[in-house]
Amino acid sequence: MGRVTARRRVIRIRNGAVSTRPDTLVAEEPLEIRLNGKPLAITMRTPGDDFALAAGFLVSEGVLGDGSEVANIVYCAGAQEDGSNSYNVVDVRLVPGTPVPDITLERNVYTTSSCGLCGKASLDAVRTTARFAIADTPPLRVTPGLLSSLPDRLREAQQVFDRTGGLHAAALFSETGELLDIREDVGRHNAVDKLVGRAMTDGRLPLSRALLLVSGRASFELAQKAVMAGIPFLAAVSAPSSLAVDLATETGLTLVGFLRGANMNVYAGEERVVLDGA
């Protein structure tokens, strides 16, 4: 199986001095996800938590909503030409009778911002496919002070990033700021899928009392994944996209961007952020 990190030779130039040494890099390998034996999608990911990644991806696609719908998840034997296992092909087998949406070899249209569809079509697809409503009753109420502490806690928990400097991270926090889970991957969308897949396997969906924090920006795809898992609060250390804000507004998701120290922007769902005088 591929490793999380790999070693490669690098020429270092520091203040004019040249040296040669091995460098630790984050591993990146393809993962083919099959559903009931049929190829569904390929994603470039950091090896590890592959079963959770596949399960979380299928939650995001509207295929799964509960661990009881999964018969098993296995690596496909003989995935390479010589018959050996590459550990880069995963097959998710559903329990007989589990309904399967009409999914082609191309990912569902609402999962990518490059599909060419209009924003309304993308929003409608999520709204009609989501299994869980944003239903945190009573609603989460989070202070800016608590939010401002989360990025540092995320960074402190990034073990592989410390060795490579090349990984994104996604973390789930409780409404009181407790770190519930964290996953790293070369793709931030994969890190979120790993979180959601693990939660589904553990019977914790919907994540109606959780906050999702992601490194980098908040794209439509990440907002979609939060909504599909029933997560009411998404925060990012960088900017959101316009369609991510539209989706948050439509579904009731709280969306916070540019979360850096005591500074942040609240783009949607401000009722969950305890503001002065609120």
SULBEL-V559523 format. One record per backbone hydrogen bond with DSSP energy under -0.5 kcal/mol. CO is the residue of the C=O (numbers start at 0). NH is the residue of the N-H. If there is no record, write none. Layout:
CO|NH, CO|NH
This chain:
3|26, 5|24, 7|22, 9|11, 9|20, 11|13, 11|18, 13|16, 16|13, 18|11, 20|9, 22|7, 22|24, 24|5, 28|44, 30|32, 30|42, 31|33, 31|89, 32|39, 32|40, 33|35, 33|91, 34|37, 37|34, 40|32, 42|30, 42|44, 44|28, 44|46, 48|52, 49|53, 50|54, 51|55, 52|56, 53|57, 54|58, 55|59, 56|60, 57|62, 57|63, 58|61, 65|68, 66|69, 68|70, 68|94, 71|92, 73|90, 74|76, 75|78, 79|82, 82|77, 83|79, 83|85, 87|31, 88|75, 89|33, 89|91, 90|73, 90|92, 91|35, 91|93, 92|70, 92|71, 94|97, 100|102, 105|103, 107|110, 108|111, 111|114, 117|121, 118|122, 119|123, 120|124, 121|125, 122|126, 123|127, 124|128, 125|129, 132|134, 134|136, 141|273, 142|146, 143|147, 144|148, 145|148, 145|149, 146|149, 146|150, 148|152, 149|153, 150|154, 151|155, 152|156, 154|157, 156|158, 157|161, 158|162, 159|162, 159|163, 160|164, 167|184, 168|214, 169|182, 170|212, 171|179, 171|180, 172|210, 173|176, 177|173, 177|179, 180|171, 182|169, 184|167, 186|190, 187|191, 188|192, 189|193, 190|194, 191|195, 192|196, 193|197, 194|198, 195|199, 196|200, 197|201, 198|203, 199|66, 199|202, 205|207, 206|209, 206|231, 208|174, 209|231, 209|232, 210|172, 210|212, 211|234, 212|170, 213|236, 215|237, 216|218, 217|240, 218|222, 219|223, 220|224, 221|225, 222|226, 223|227, 224|228, 225|230, 226|229, 228|205, 228|206, 231|253, 232|211, 233|255, 234|213, 235|258, 237|257, 238|217, 240|244, 241|245, 242|246, 243|247, 244|248, 245|249, 246|250, 247|251, 247|252, 253|233, 254|266, 254|267, 255|235, 256|264, 257|259, 259|262, 262|259, 264|256, 264|266, 267|254, 268|271, 269|272, 271|141, 271|273, 272|274, 273|143, 274|277
